[in-house]
Amino acid sequence: MTIKPLFDKVVVEATTTEKTTKSGIILTSASQEKQQTAKVVAVGPGGVIDGKEVTMQVKVGDVILYSTYAGSDFKVDGREFTIIKQSDILAIVE
C-alpha cells in the first residue's frame, strides 16, 4: 500500500533512534524521547491553502527536523509513519 499525502502534508518515517547513551547506558523504550528527525517518504502537491499559494520545499529522500508534537502517527504494512504539515518542518539536514 502506498500513502499519497494531500495539499501541504508530508509523510515521514523516523530515523533510527539511539538505544544507548554516549556513555553506554542502555535506554528503555519508555525513557527515549520522541524522535524529531525523519526521512521524507512522500510529499503532497502543495497548492492554495487558506487562500495562500503553498510551494513544497522538501522532496522525497530529504532528512528533516520537525517540531516535537507535530503530526499524526500511523502504522501501514507494519511500518510506522508520521504525517505532518510542511509548516511543522524546522530544517532539512544536509
HTML snippet that shows the backbone in 3Dmol.js (N, CA, C, O; Angstrom):
<script src="https://3Dmol.org/build/3Dmol-min.js"></script>
<div id="view" style="width:600px;height:400px;position:relative"></div>
<script>
const pdb = `
ATOM      1  N   MET A   1       0.841  -1.163   0.000  1.00  0.00           N
ATOM      2  CA  MET A   1       0.000   0.000   0.000  1.00  0.00           C
ATOM      3  C   MET A   1       0.897   1.241   0.000  1.00  0.00           C
ATOM      4  O   MET A   1       1.922   1.275   0.681  1.00  0.00           O
ATOM      5  N   THR A   2       0.510   2.238  -0.755  1.00  0.00           N
ATOM      6  CA  THR A   2       1.259   3.492  -0.773  1.00  0.00           C
ATOM      7  C   THR A   2       0.430   4.588  -0.110  1.00  0.00           C
ATOM      8  O   THR A   2      -0.799   4.528  -0.074  1.00  0.00           O
ATOM      9  N   ILE A   3       1.126   5.577   0.405  1.00  0.00           N
ATOM     10  CA  ILE A   3       0.464   6.710   1.047  1.00  0.00           C
ATOM     11  C   ILE A   3       0.702   7.924   0.171  1.00  0.00           C
ATOM     12  O   ILE A   3       1.847   8.269  -0.120  1.00  0.00           O
ATOM     13  N   LYS A   4      -0.379   8.576  -0.251  1.00  0.00           N
ATOM     14  CA  LYS A   4      -0.280   9.772  -1.079  1.00  0.00           C
ATOM     15  C   LYS A   4      -0.858  10.948  -0.288  1.00  0.00           C
ATOM     16  O   LYS A   4      -2.077  11.070  -0.163  1.00  0.00           O
ATOM     17  N   PRO A   5       0.008  11.812   0.247  1.00  0.00           N
ATOM     18  CA  PRO A   5      -0.483  12.928   1.052  1.00  0.00           C
ATOM     19  C   PRO A   5      -1.186  13.987   0.207  1.00  0.00           C
ATOM     20  O   PRO A   5      -0.910  14.123  -0.985  1.00  0.00           O
ATOM     21  N   LEU A   6      -2.082  14.725   0.822  1.00  0.00           N
ATOM     22  CA  LEU A   6      -2.822  15.783   0.144  1.00  0.00           C
ATOM     23  C   LEU A   6      -2.290  17.146   0.563  1.00  0.00           C
ATOM     24  O   LEU A   6      -1.699  17.291   1.633  1.00  0.00           O
ATOM     25  N   PHE A   7      -2.503  18.128  -0.279  1.00  0.00           N
ATOM     26  CA  PHE A   7      -2.191  19.537  -0.008  1.00  0.00           C
ATOM     27  C   PHE A   7      -0.748  19.724   0.468  1.00  0.00           C
ATOM     28  O   PHE A   7       0.188  19.332  -0.229  1.00  0.00           O
ATOM     29  N   ASP A   8      -0.563  20.325   1.658  1.00  0.00           N
ATOM     30  CA  ASP A   8       0.785  20.638   2.149  1.00  0.00           C
ATOM     31  C   ASP A   8       1.282  19.609   3.159  1.00  0.00           C
ATOM     32  O   ASP A   8       2.119  19.925   4.004  1.00  0.00           O
ATOM     33  N   LYS A   9       0.776  18.387   3.079  1.00  0.00           N
ATOM     34  CA  LYS A   9       1.167  17.335   4.017  1.00  0.00           C
ATOM     35  C   LYS A   9       2.405  16.584   3.511  1.00  0.00           C
ATOM     36  O   LYS A   9       2.636  16.469   2.308  1.00  0.00           O
ATOM     37  N   VAL A  10       3.193  16.076   4.468  1.00  0.00           N
ATOM     38  CA  VAL A  10       4.412  15.337   4.177  1.00  0.00           C
ATOM     39  C   VAL A  10       4.392  14.053   5.007  1.00  0.00           C
ATOM     40  O   VAL A  10       4.134  14.097   6.209  1.00  0.00           O
ATOM     41  N   VAL A  11       4.663  12.914   4.374  1.00  0.00           N
ATOM     42  CA  VAL A  11       4.740  11.642   5.077  1.00  0.00           C
ATOM     43  C   VAL A  11       6.211  11.373   5.379  1.00  0.00           C
ATOM     44  O   VAL A  11       7.049  11.387   4.477  1.00  0.00           O
ATOM     45  N   VAL A  12       6.522  11.127   6.661  1.00  0.00           N
ATOM     46  CA  VAL A  12       7.906  10.880   7.064  1.00  0.00           C
ATOM     47  C   VAL A  12       7.991   9.576   7.852  1.00  0.00           C
ATOM     48  O   VAL A  12       7.020   9.124   8.458  1.00  0.00           O
ATOM     49  N   GLU A  13       9.173   8.995   7.822  1.00  0.00           N
ATOM     50  CA  GLU A  13       9.457   7.789   8.599  1.00  0.00           C
ATOM     51  C   GLU A  13      10.633   8.113   9.504  1.00  0.00           C
ATOM     52  O   GLU A  13      11.671   8.580   9.037  1.00  0.00           O
ATOM     53  N   ALA A  14      10.473   7.867  10.793  1.00  0.00           N
ATOM     54  CA  ALA A  14      11.510   8.215  11.768  1.00  0.00           C
ATOM     55  C   ALA A  14      12.815   7.500  11.453  1.00  0.00           C
ATOM     56  O   ALA A  14      12.819   6.338  11.045  1.00  0.00           O
ATOM     57  N   THR A  15      13.918   8.205  11.645  1.00  0.00           N
ATOM     58  CA  THR A  15      15.229   7.580  11.502  1.00  0.00           C
ATOM     59  C   THR A  15      15.475   6.738  12.749  1.00  0.00           C
ATOM     60  O   THR A  15      14.764   6.880  13.744  1.00  0.00           O
ATOM     61  N   THR A  16      16.456   5.882  12.702  1.00  0.00           N
ATOM     62  CA  THR A  16      16.716   5.002  13.842  1.00  0.00           C
ATOM     63  C   THR A  16      17.120   5.808  15.067  1.00  0.00           C
ATOM     64  O   THR A  16      17.833   6.806  14.962  1.00  0.00           O
ATOM     65  N   THR A  17      16.663   5.369  16.212  1.00  0.00           N
ATOM     66  CA  THR A  17      16.979   6.056  17.459  1.00  0.00           C
ATOM     67  C   THR A  17      18.108   5.333  18.177  1.00  0.00           C
ATOM     68  O   THR A  17      18.297   4.127  18.015  1.00  0.00           O
ATOM     69  N   GLU A  18      18.843   6.080  18.962  1.00  0.00           N
ATOM     70  CA  GLU A  18      19.921   5.502  19.752  1.00  0.00           C
ATOM     71  C   GLU A  18      19.319   4.725  20.926  1.00  0.00           C
ATOM     72  O   GLU A  18      18.448   5.234  21.631  1.00  0.00           O
ATOM     73  N   LYS A  19      19.777   3.518  21.127  1.00  0.00           N
ATOM     74  CA  LYS A  19      19.299   2.689  22.232  1.00  0.00           C
ATOM     75  C   LYS A  19      20.197   2.830  23.460  1.00  0.00           C
ATOM     76  O   LYS A  19      19.847   2.374  24.549  1.00  0.00           O
ATOM     77  N   THR A  20      21.364   3.467  23.276  1.00  0.00           N
ATOM     78  CA  THR A  20      22.275   3.693  24.396  1.00  0.00           C
ATOM     79  C   THR A  20      22.748   5.136  24.369  1.00  0.00           C
ATOM     80  O   THR A  20      22.749   5.783  23.322  1.00  0.00           O
ATOM     81  N   THR A  21      23.149   5.630  25.528  1.00  0.00           N
ATOM     82  CA  THR A  21      23.708   6.979  25.594  1.00  0.00           C
ATOM     83  C   THR A  21      25.173   6.923  25.175  1.00  0.00           C
ATOM     84  O   THR A  21      25.732   5.841  24.997  1.00  0.00           O
ATOM     85  N   LYS A  22      25.791   8.088  25.020  1.00  0.00           N
ATOM     86  CA  LYS A  22      27.202   8.147  24.645  1.00  0.00           C
ATOM     87  C   LYS A  22      28.089   7.469  25.680  1.00  0.00           C
ATOM     88  O   LYS A  22      29.157   6.957  25.345  1.00  0.00           O
ATOM     89  N   SER A  23      27.650   7.463  26.940  1.00  0.00           N
ATOM     90  CA  SER A  23      28.449   6.838  27.995  1.00  0.00           C
ATOM     91  C   SER A  23      28.167   5.338  28.134  1.00  0.00           C
ATOM     92  O   SER A  23      28.777   4.671  28.970  1.00  0.00           O
ATOM     93  N   GLY A  24      27.238   4.802  27.315  1.00  0.00           N
ATOM     94  CA  GLY A  24      26.995   3.367  27.303  1.00  0.00           C
ATOM     95  C   GLY A  24      25.800   2.898  28.103  1.00  0.00           C
ATOM     96  O   GLY A  24      25.584   1.693  28.225  1.00  0.00           O
ATOM     97  N   ILE A  25      25.022   3.806  28.648  1.00  0.00           N
ATOM     98  CA  ILE A  25      23.838   3.420  29.416  1.00  0.00           C
ATOM     99  C   ILE A  25      22.733   3.020  28.445  1.00  0.00           C
ATOM    100  O   ILE A  25      22.420   3.761  27.512  1.00  0.00           O
ATOM    101  N   ILE A  26      22.146   1.853  28.665  1.00  0.00           N
ATOM    102  CA  ILE A  26      21.081   1.356  27.792  1.00  0.00           C
ATOM    103  C   ILE A  26      19.772   2.023  28.180  1.00  0.00           C
ATOM    104  O   ILE A  26      19.396   2.038  29.352  1.00  0.00           O
ATOM    105  N   LEU A  27      19.069   2.583  27.175  1.00  0.00           N
ATOM    106  CA  LEU A  27      17.808   3.277  27.420  1.00  0.00           C
ATOM    107  C   LEU A  27      16.633   2.344  27.166  1.00  0.00           C
ATOM    108  O   LEU A  27      16.617   1.615  26.175  1.00  0.00           O
ATOM    109  N   THR A  28      15.648   2.365  28.061  1.00  0.00           N
ATOM    110  CA  THR A  28      14.414   1.614  27.824  1.00  0.00           C
ATOM    111  C   THR A  28      13.567   2.415  26.847  1.00  0.00           C
ATOM    112  O   THR A  28      13.794   3.612  26.673  1.00  0.00           O
ATOM    113  N   SER A  29      12.606   1.782  26.216  1.00  0.00           N
ATOM    114  CA  SER A  29      11.759   2.489  25.255  1.00  0.00           C
ATOM    115  C   SER A  29      10.965   3.596  25.918  1.00  0.00           C
ATOM    116  O   SER A  29      10.664   4.602  25.276  1.00  0.00           O
ATOM    117  N   ALA A  30      10.618   3.439  27.190  1.00  0.00           N
ATOM    118  CA  ALA A  30       9.860   4.460  27.908  1.00  0.00           C
ATOM    119  C   ALA A  30      10.685   5.715  28.161  1.00  0.00           C
ATOM    120  O   ALA A  30      10.129   6.811  28.231  1.00  0.00           O
ATOM    121  N   SER A  31      11.999   5.575  28.299  1.00  0.00           N
ATOM    122  CA  SER A  31      12.833   6.734  28.614  1.00  0.00           C
ATOM    123  C   SER A  31      13.355   7.448  27.365  1.00  0.00           C
ATOM    124  O   SER A  31      13.949   8.521  27.470  1.00  0.00           O
ATOM    125  N   GLN A  32      13.142   6.868  26.202  1.00  0.00           N
ATOM    126  CA  GLN A  32      13.603   7.502  24.973  1.00  0.00           C
ATOM    127  C   GLN A  32      12.644   8.607  24.581  1.00  0.00           C
ATOM    128  O   GLN A  32      11.427   8.455  24.686  1.00  0.00           O
ATOM    129  N   GLU A  33      13.202   9.728  24.125  1.00  0.00           N
ATOM    130  CA  GLU A  33      12.371  10.839  23.675  1.00  0.00           C
ATOM    131  C   GLU A  33      11.837  10.544  22.281  1.00  0.00           C
ATOM    132  O   GLU A  33      12.402   9.734  21.544  1.00  0.00           O
ATOM    133  N   LYS A  34      10.750  11.206  21.930  1.00  0.00           N
ATOM    134  CA  LYS A  34      10.204  11.064  20.584  1.00  0.00           C
ATOM    135  C   LYS A  34      11.237  11.571  19.585  1.00  0.00           C
ATOM    136  O   LYS A  34      11.809  12.648  19.751  1.00  0.00           O
ATOM    137  N   GLN A  35      11.460  10.786  18.563  1.00  0.00           N
ATOM    138  CA  GLN A  35      12.438  11.141  17.545  1.00  0.00           C
ATOM    139  C   GLN A  35      11.970  12.367  16.774  1.00  0.00           C
ATOM    140  O   GLN A  35      10.801  12.445  16.395  1.00  0.00           O
ATOM    141  N   GLN A  36      12.860  13.325  16.537  1.00  0.00           N
ATOM    142  CA  GLN A  36      12.497  14.536  15.817  1.00  0.00           C
ATOM    143  C   GLN A  36      13.180  14.637  14.454  1.00  0.00           C
ATOM    144  O   GLN A  36      13.032  15.646  13.766  1.00  0.00           O
ATOM    145  N   THR A  37      13.916  13.617  14.061  1.00  0.00           N
ATOM    146  CA  THR A  37      14.472  13.586  12.712  1.00  0.00           C
ATOM    147  C   THR A  37      13.786  12.456  11.959  1.00  0.00           C
ATOM    148  O   THR A  37      13.460  11.416  12.531  1.00  0.00           O
ATOM    149  N   ALA A  38      13.575  12.676  10.682  1.00  0.00           N
ATOM    150  CA  ALA A  38      12.877  11.677   9.883  1.00  0.00           C
ATOM    151  C   ALA A  38      13.258  11.819   8.417  1.00  0.00           C
ATOM    152  O   ALA A  38      13.762  12.855   7.983  1.00  0.00           O
ATOM    153  N   LYS A  39      13.004  10.756   7.671  1.00  0.00           N
ATOM    154  CA  LYS A  39      13.238  10.751   6.230  1.00  0.00           C
ATOM    155  C   LYS A  39      11.896  10.950   5.527  1.00  0.00           C
ATOM    156  O   LYS A  39      10.907  10.302   5.873  1.00  0.00           O
ATOM    157  N   VAL A  40      11.866  11.836   4.554  1.00  0.00           N
ATOM    158  CA  VAL A  40      10.636  12.118   3.806  1.00  0.00           C
ATOM    159  C   VAL A  40      10.349  10.952   2.862  1.00  0.00           C
ATOM    160  O   VAL A  40      11.198  10.564   2.060  1.00  0.00           O
ATOM    161  N   VAL A  41       9.138  10.401   2.971  1.00  0.00           N
ATOM    162  CA  VAL A  41       8.722   9.262   2.172  1.00  0.00           C
ATOM    163  C   VAL A  41       7.811   9.695   1.022  1.00  0.00           C
ATOM    164  O   VAL A  41       7.883   9.132  -0.071  1.00  0.00           O
ATOM    165  N   ALA A  42       6.959  10.690   1.262  1.00  0.00           N
ATOM    166  CA  ALA A  42       6.036  11.193   0.241  1.00  0.00           C
ATOM    167  C   ALA A  42       5.710  12.649   0.539  1.00  0.00           C
ATOM    168  O   ALA A  42       5.716  13.076   1.694  1.00  0.00           O
ATOM    169  N   VAL A  43       5.424  13.408  -0.522  1.00  0.00           N
ATOM    170  CA  VAL A  43       5.152  14.835  -0.402  1.00  0.00           C
ATOM    171  C   VAL A  43       3.871  15.162  -1.154  1.00  0.00           C
ATOM    172  O   VAL A  43       3.669  14.701  -2.277  1.00  0.00           O
ATOM    173  N   GLY A  44       3.010  15.957  -0.534  1.00  0.00           N
ATOM    174  CA  GLY A  44       1.786  16.406  -1.195  1.00  0.00           C
ATOM    175  C   GLY A  44       2.099  17.411  -2.293  1.00  0.00           C
ATOM    176  O   GLY A  44       3.236  17.869  -2.404  1.00  0.00           O
ATOM    177  N   PRO A  45       1.106  17.761  -3.104  1.00  0.00           N
ATOM    178  CA  PRO A  45       1.332  18.646  -4.245  1.00  0.00           C
ATOM    179  C   PRO A  45       1.414  20.133  -3.903  1.00  0.00           C
ATOM    180  O   PRO A  45       1.799  20.937  -4.752  1.00  0.00           O
ATOM    181  N   GLY A  46       1.058  20.512  -2.674  1.00  0.00           N
ATOM    182  CA  GLY A  46       1.012  21.943  -2.346  1.00  0.00           C
ATOM    183  C   GLY A  46      -0.294  22.516  -2.851  1.00  0.00           C
ATOM    184  O   GLY A  46      -1.325  21.845  -2.808  1.00  0.00           O
ATOM    185  N   GLY A  47      -0.261  23.755  -3.332  1.00  0.00           N
ATOM    186  CA  GLY A  47      -1.469  24.380  -3.859  1.00  0.00           C
ATOM    187  C   GLY A  47      -1.919  25.538  -2.999  1.00  0.00           C
ATOM    188  O   GLY A  47      -1.147  26.065  -2.197  1.00  0.00           O
ATOM    189  N   VAL A  48      -3.172  25.934  -3.165  1.00  0.00           N
ATOM    190  CA  VAL A  48      -3.727  27.049  -2.411  1.00  0.00           C
ATOM    191  C   VAL A  48      -4.329  26.511  -1.113  1.00  0.00           C
ATOM    192  O   VAL A  48      -5.269  25.716  -1.129  1.00  0.00           O
ATOM    193  N   ILE A  49      -3.767  26.962   0.011  1.00  0.00           N
ATOM    194  CA  ILE A  49      -4.220  26.530   1.325  1.00  0.00           C
ATOM    195  C   ILE A  49      -4.520  27.777   2.143  1.00  0.00           C
ATOM    196  O   ILE A  49      -3.647  28.620   2.345  1.00  0.00           O
ATOM    197  N   ASP A  50      -5.758  27.891   2.614  1.00  0.00           N
ATOM    198  CA  ASP A  50      -6.218  29.062   3.369  1.00  0.00           C
ATOM    199  C   ASP A  50      -5.978  30.357   2.590  1.00  0.00           C
ATOM    200  O   ASP A  50      -5.616  31.380   3.171  1.00  0.00           O
ATOM    201  N   GLY A  51      -6.180  30.304   1.291  1.00  0.00           N
ATOM    202  CA  GLY A  51      -6.052  31.487   0.451  1.00  0.00           C
ATOM    203  C   GLY A  51      -4.626  31.863   0.077  1.00  0.00           C
ATOM    204  O   GLY A  51      -4.410  32.897  -0.554  1.00  0.00           O
ATOM    205  N   LYS A  52      -3.648  31.043   0.454  1.00  0.00           N
ATOM    206  CA  LYS A  52      -2.253  31.343   0.141  1.00  0.00           C
ATOM    207  C   LYS A  52      -1.661  30.219  -0.706  1.00  0.00           C
ATOM    208  O   LYS A  52      -1.932  29.043  -0.465  1.00  0.00           O
ATOM    209  N   GLU A  53      -0.864  30.583  -1.683  1.00  0.00           N
ATOM    210  CA  GLU A  53      -0.188  29.600  -2.529  1.00  0.00           C
ATOM    211  C   GLU A  53       0.958  28.968  -1.747  1.00  0.00           C
ATOM    212  O   GLU A  53       1.833  29.674  -1.247  1.00  0.00           O
ATOM    213  N   VAL A  54       0.958  27.632  -1.639  1.00  0.00           N
ATOM    214  CA  VAL A  54       1.999  26.913  -0.906  1.00  0.00           C
ATOM    215  C   VAL A  54       2.815  26.090  -1.899  1.00  0.00           C
ATOM    216  O   VAL A  54       2.273  25.249  -2.616  1.00  0.00           O
ATOM    217  N   THR A  55       4.115  26.342  -1.933  1.00  0.00           N
ATOM    218  CA  THR A  55       5.047  25.574  -2.762  1.00  0.00           C
ATOM    219  C   THR A  55       5.808  24.636  -1.839  1.00  0.00           C
ATOM    220  O   THR A  55       6.330  25.063  -0.810  1.00  0.00           O
ATOM    221  N   MET A  56       5.875  23.374  -2.198  1.00  0.00           N
ATOM    222  CA  MET A  56       6.551  22.397  -1.351  1.00  0.00           C
ATOM    223  C   MET A  56       8.067  22.595  -1.431  1.00  0.00           C
ATOM    224  O   MET A  56       8.640  22.674  -2.517  1.00  0.00           O
ATOM    225  N   GLN A  57       8.703  22.674  -0.256  1.00  0.00           N
ATOM    226  CA  GLN A  57      10.138  22.928  -0.154  1.00  0.00           C
ATOM    227  C   GLN A  57      10.951  21.658   0.072  1.00  0.00           C
ATOM    228  O   GLN A  57      12.174  21.677  -0.073  1.00  0.00           O
ATOM    229  N   VAL A  58      10.298  20.564   0.423  1.00  0.00           N
ATOM    230  CA  VAL A  58      11.002  19.303   0.673  1.00  0.00           C
ATOM    231  C   VAL A  58      10.687  18.318  -0.439  1.00  0.00           C
ATOM    232  O   VAL A  58       9.695  18.464  -1.154  1.00  0.00           O
ATOM    233  N   LYS A  59      11.542  17.313  -0.576  1.00  0.00           N
ATOM    234  CA  LYS A  59      11.317  16.280  -1.590  1.00  0.00           C
ATOM    235  C   LYS A  59      11.564  14.909  -0.963  1.00  0.00           C
ATOM    236  O   LYS A  59      12.157  14.809   0.111  1.00  0.00           O
ATOM    237  N   VAL A  60      11.118  13.881  -1.622  1.00  0.00           N
ATOM    238  CA  VAL A  60      11.298  12.521  -1.144  1.00  0.00           C
ATOM    239  C   VAL A  60      12.793  12.255  -0.990  1.00  0.00           C
ATOM    240  O   VAL A  60      13.588  12.580  -1.872  1.00  0.00           O
ATOM    241  N   GLY A  61      13.162  11.659   0.145  1.00  0.00           N
ATOM    242  CA  GLY A  61      14.561  11.342   0.418  1.00  0.00           C
ATOM    243  C   GLY A  61      15.250  12.334   1.346  1.00  0.00           C
ATOM    244  O   GLY A  61      16.287  12.015   1.926  1.00  0.00           O
ATOM    245  N   ASP A  62      14.685  13.545   1.497  1.00  0.00           N
ATOM    246  CA  ASP A  62      15.270  14.529   2.409  1.00  0.00           C
ATOM    247  C   ASP A  62      15.183  14.020   3.851  1.00  0.00           C
ATOM    248  O   ASP A  62      14.227  13.338   4.221  1.00  0.00           O
ATOM    249  N   VAL A  63      16.183  14.358   4.650  1.00  0.00           N
ATOM    250  CA  VAL A  63      16.136  14.096   6.086  1.00  0.00           C
ATOM    251  C   VAL A  63      15.816  15.432   6.736  1.00  0.00           C
ATOM    252  O   VAL A  63      16.475  16.438   6.471  1.00  0.00           O
ATOM    253  N   ILE A  64      14.798  15.433   7.591  1.00  0.00           N
ATOM    254  CA  ILE A  64      14.300  16.688   8.147  1.00  0.00           C
ATOM    255  C   ILE A  64      14.265  16.667   9.672  1.00  0.00           C
ATOM    256  O   ILE A  64      14.278  15.606  10.296  1.00  0.00           O
ATOM    257  N   LEU A  65      14.220  17.862  10.255  1.00  0.00           N
ATOM    258  CA  LEU A  65      13.956  18.046  11.681  1.00  0.00           C
ATOM    259  C   LEU A  65      12.564  18.646  11.777  1.00  0.00           C
ATOM    260  O   LEU A  65      12.233  19.558  11.019  1.00  0.00           O
ATOM    261  N   TYR A  66      11.740  18.148  12.699  1.00  0.00           N
ATOM    262  CA  TYR A  66      10.390  18.690  12.820  1.00  0.00           C
ATOM    263  C   TYR A  66      10.018  18.909  14.276  1.00  0.00           C
ATOM    264  O   TYR A  66      10.669  18.377  15.175  1.00  0.00           O
ATOM    265  N   SER A  67       8.982  19.683  14.509  1.00  0.00           N
ATOM    266  CA  SER A  67       8.522  20.027  15.851  1.00  0.00           C
ATOM    267  C   SER A  67       8.170  18.774  16.650  1.00  0.00           C
ATOM    268  O   SER A  67       7.692  17.788  16.089  1.00  0.00           O
ATOM    269  N   THR A  68       8.404  18.815  17.939  1.00  0.00           N
ATOM    270  CA  THR A  68       8.225  17.660  18.822  1.00  0.00           C
ATOM    271  C   THR A  68       6.823  17.055  18.761  1.00  0.00           C
ATOM    272  O   THR A  68       6.683  15.839  18.631  1.00  0.00           O
ATOM    273  N   TYR A  69       5.809  17.867  18.850  1.00  0.00           N
ATOM    274  CA  TYR A  69       4.446  17.335  18.920  1.00  0.00           C
ATOM    275  C   TYR A  69       3.699  17.446  17.589  1.00  0.00           C
ATOM    276  O   TYR A  69       2.469  17.429  17.568  1.00  0.00           O
ATOM    277  N   ALA A  70       4.417  17.555  16.509  1.00  0.00           N
ATOM    278  CA  ALA A  70       3.799  17.721  15.193  1.00  0.00           C
ATOM    279  C   ALA A  70       3.295  16.392  14.645  1.00  0.00           C
ATOM    280  O   ALA A  70       3.858  15.332  14.914  1.00  0.00           O
ATOM    281  N   GLY A  71       2.228  16.479  13.876  1.00  0.00           N
ATOM    282  CA  GLY A  71       1.769  15.361  13.085  1.00  0.00           C
ATOM    283  C   GLY A  71       0.962  14.300  13.793  1.00  0.00           C
ATOM    284  O   GLY A  71       0.690  14.366  14.992  1.00  0.00           O
ATOM    285  N   SER A  72       0.592  13.315  12.988  1.00  0.00           N
ATOM    286  CA  SER A  72      -0.175  12.166  13.456  1.00  0.00           C
ATOM    287  C   SER A  72       0.566  10.905  13.062  1.00  0.00           C
ATOM    288  O   SER A  72       1.058  10.796  11.939  1.00  0.00           O
ATOM    289  N   ASP A  73       0.651   9.945  13.982  1.00  0.00           N
ATOM    290  CA  ASP A  73       1.371   8.700  13.732  1.00  0.00           C
ATOM    291  C   ASP A  73       0.421   7.639  13.197  1.00  0.00           C
ATOM    292  O   ASP A  73      -0.719   7.518  13.646  1.00  0.00           O
ATOM    293  N   PHE A  74       0.923   6.860  12.212  1.00  0.00           N
ATOM    294  CA  PHE A  74       0.142   5.786  11.602  1.00  0.00           C
ATOM    295  C   PHE A  74       1.029   4.583  11.378  1.00  0.00           C
ATOM    296  O   PHE A  74       2.243   4.712  11.223  1.00  0.00           O
ATOM    297  N   LYS A  75       0.412   3.404  11.362  1.00  0.00           N
ATOM    298  CA  LYS A  75       1.127   2.182  11.052  1.00  0.00           C
ATOM    299  C   LYS A  75       0.511   1.618   9.782  1.00  0.00           C
ATOM    300  O   LYS A  75      -0.693   1.369   9.732  1.00  0.00           O
ATOM    301  N   VAL A  76       1.337   1.414   8.746  1.00  0.00           N
ATOM    302  CA  VAL A  76       0.866   0.879   7.473  1.00  0.00           C
ATOM    303  C   VAL A  76       1.800  -0.253   7.067  1.00  0.00           C
ATOM    304  O   VAL A  76       3.011  -0.059   6.967  1.00  0.00           O
ATOM    305  N   ASP A  77       1.243  -1.423   6.835  1.00  0.00           N
ATOM    306  CA  ASP A  77       2.017  -2.603   6.448  1.00  0.00           C
ATOM    307  C   ASP A  77       3.168  -2.865   7.418  1.00  0.00           C
ATOM    308  O   ASP A  77       4.259  -3.246   6.996  1.00  0.00           O
ATOM    309  N   GLY A  78       2.928  -2.662   8.715  1.00  0.00           N
ATOM    310  CA  GLY A  78       3.935  -2.943   9.726  1.00  0.00           C
ATOM    311  C   GLY A  78       4.993  -1.865   9.907  1.00  0.00           C
ATOM    312  O   GLY A  78       5.879  -2.019  10.747  1.00  0.00           O
ATOM    313  N   ARG A  79       4.929  -0.782   9.147  1.00  0.00           N
ATOM    314  CA  ARG A  79       5.888   0.318   9.267  1.00  0.00           C
ATOM    315  C   ARG A  79       5.182   1.521   9.868  1.00  0.00           C
ATOM    316  O   ARG A  79       4.003   1.761   9.608  1.00  0.00           O
ATOM    317  N   GLU A  80       5.931   2.284  10.687  1.00  0.00           N
ATOM    318  CA  GLU A  80       5.347   3.452  11.338  1.00  0.00           C
ATOM    319  C   GLU A  80       5.708   4.729  10.586  1.00  0.00           C
ATOM    320  O   GLU A  80       6.872   4.978  10.272  1.00  0.00           O
ATOM    321  N   PHE A  81       4.684   5.531  10.306  1.00  0.00           N
ATOM    322  CA  PHE A  81       4.846   6.789   9.589  1.00  0.00           C
ATOM    323  C   PHE A  81       4.221   7.912  10.399  1.00  0.00           C
ATOM    324  O   PHE A  81       3.364   7.679  11.251  1.00  0.00           O
ATOM    325  N   THR A  82       4.663   9.140  10.120  1.00  0.00           N
ATOM    326  CA  THR A  82       4.053  10.330  10.686  1.00  0.00           C
ATOM    327  C   THR A  82       3.682  11.240   9.532  1.00  0.00           C
ATOM    328  O   THR A  82       4.481  11.440   8.617  1.00  0.00           O
ATOM    329  N   ILE A  83       2.481  11.790   9.564  1.00  0.00           N
ATOM    330  CA  ILE A  83       2.058  12.749   8.549  1.00  0.00           C
ATOM    331  C   ILE A  83       2.030  14.118   9.207  1.00  0.00           C
ATOM    332  O   ILE A  83       1.323  14.333  10.192  1.00  0.00           O
ATOM    333  N   ILE A  84       2.813  15.048   8.647  1.00  0.00           N
ATOM    334  CA  ILE A  84       2.933  16.387   9.216  1.00  0.00           C
ATOM    335  C   ILE A  84       2.673  17.439   8.153  1.00  0.00           C
ATOM    336  O   ILE A  84       2.738  17.155   6.957  1.00  0.00           O
ATOM    337  N   LYS A  85       2.377  18.656   8.594  1.00  0.00           N
ATOM    338  CA  LYS A  85       2.261  19.786   7.671  1.00  0.00           C
ATOM    339  C   LYS A  85       3.661  20.282   7.355  1.00  0.00           C
ATOM    340  O   LYS A  85       4.563  20.187   8.187  1.00  0.00           O
ATOM    341  N   GLN A  86       3.840  20.804   6.165  1.00  0.00           N
ATOM    342  CA  GLN A  86       5.146  21.335   5.797  1.00  0.00           C
ATOM    343  C   GLN A  86       5.582  22.443   6.770  1.00  0.00           C
ATOM    344  O   GLN A  86       6.775  22.583   7.041  1.00  0.00           O
ATOM    345  N   SER A  87       4.647  23.221   7.291  1.00  0.00           N
ATOM    346  CA  SER A  87       4.987  24.302   8.201  1.00  0.00           C
ATOM    347  C   SER A  87       5.544  23.813   9.535  1.00  0.00           C
ATOM    348  O   SER A  87       6.137  24.601  10.271  1.00  0.00           O
ATOM    349  N   ASP A  88       5.367  22.519   9.869  1.00  0.00           N
ATOM    350  CA  ASP A  88       5.934  21.952  11.092  1.00  0.00           C
ATOM    351  C   ASP A  88       7.383  21.482  10.909  1.00  0.00           C
ATOM    352  O   ASP A  88       8.035  21.079  11.872  1.00  0.00           O
ATOM    353  N   ILE A  89       7.876  21.536   9.674  1.00  0.00           N
ATOM    354  CA  ILE A  89       9.263  21.143   9.408  1.00  0.00           C
ATOM    355  C   ILE A  89      10.153  22.334   9.737  1.00  0.00           C
ATOM    356  O   ILE A  89       9.939  23.440   9.242  1.00  0.00           O
ATOM    357  N   LEU A  90      11.148  22.094  10.572  1.00  0.00           N
ATOM    358  CA  LEU A  90      12.041  23.156  11.029  1.00  0.00           C
ATOM    359  C   LEU A  90      13.258  23.332  10.120  1.00  0.00           C
ATOM    360  O   LEU A  90      13.713  24.455   9.903  1.00  0.00           O
ATOM    361  N   ALA A  91      13.791  22.217   9.583  1.00  0.00           N
ATOM    362  CA  ALA A  91      15.001  22.289   8.769  1.00  0.00           C
ATOM    363  C   ALA A  91      15.201  21.011   7.976  1.00  0.00           C
ATOM    364  O   ALA A  91      14.664  19.956   8.314  1.00  0.00           O
ATOM    365  N   ILE A  92      15.985  21.127   6.915  1.00  0.00           N
ATOM    366  CA  ILE A  92      16.438  19.963   6.141  1.00  0.00           C
ATOM    367  C   ILE A  92      17.883  19.705   6.562  1.00  0.00           C
ATOM    368  O   ILE A  92      18.709  20.617   6.564  1.00  0.00           O
ATOM    369  N   VAL A  93      18.181  18.454   6.919  1.00  0.00           N
ATOM    370  CA  VAL A  93      19.528  18.081   7.340  1.00  0.00           C
ATOM    371  C   VAL A  93      20.327  17.693   6.101  1.00  0.00           C
ATOM    372  O   VAL A  93      19.922  16.822   5.331  1.00  0.00           O
ATOM    373  N   GLU A  94      21.465  18.355   5.924  1.00  0.00           N
ATOM    374  CA  GLU A  94      22.304  18.052   4.751  1.00  0.00           C
ATOM    375  C   GLU A  94      23.570  17.345   5.172  1.00  0.00           C
ATOM    376  O   GLU A  94      24.400  17.010   4.327  1.00  0.00           O
TER     377      GLU A  94
END
`;
const viewer = $3Dmol.createViewer("view");
viewer.addModel(pdb, "pdb");
viewer.setStyle({}, {cartoon: {color: "spectrum"}});
viewer.zoomTo();
viewer.render();
</script>
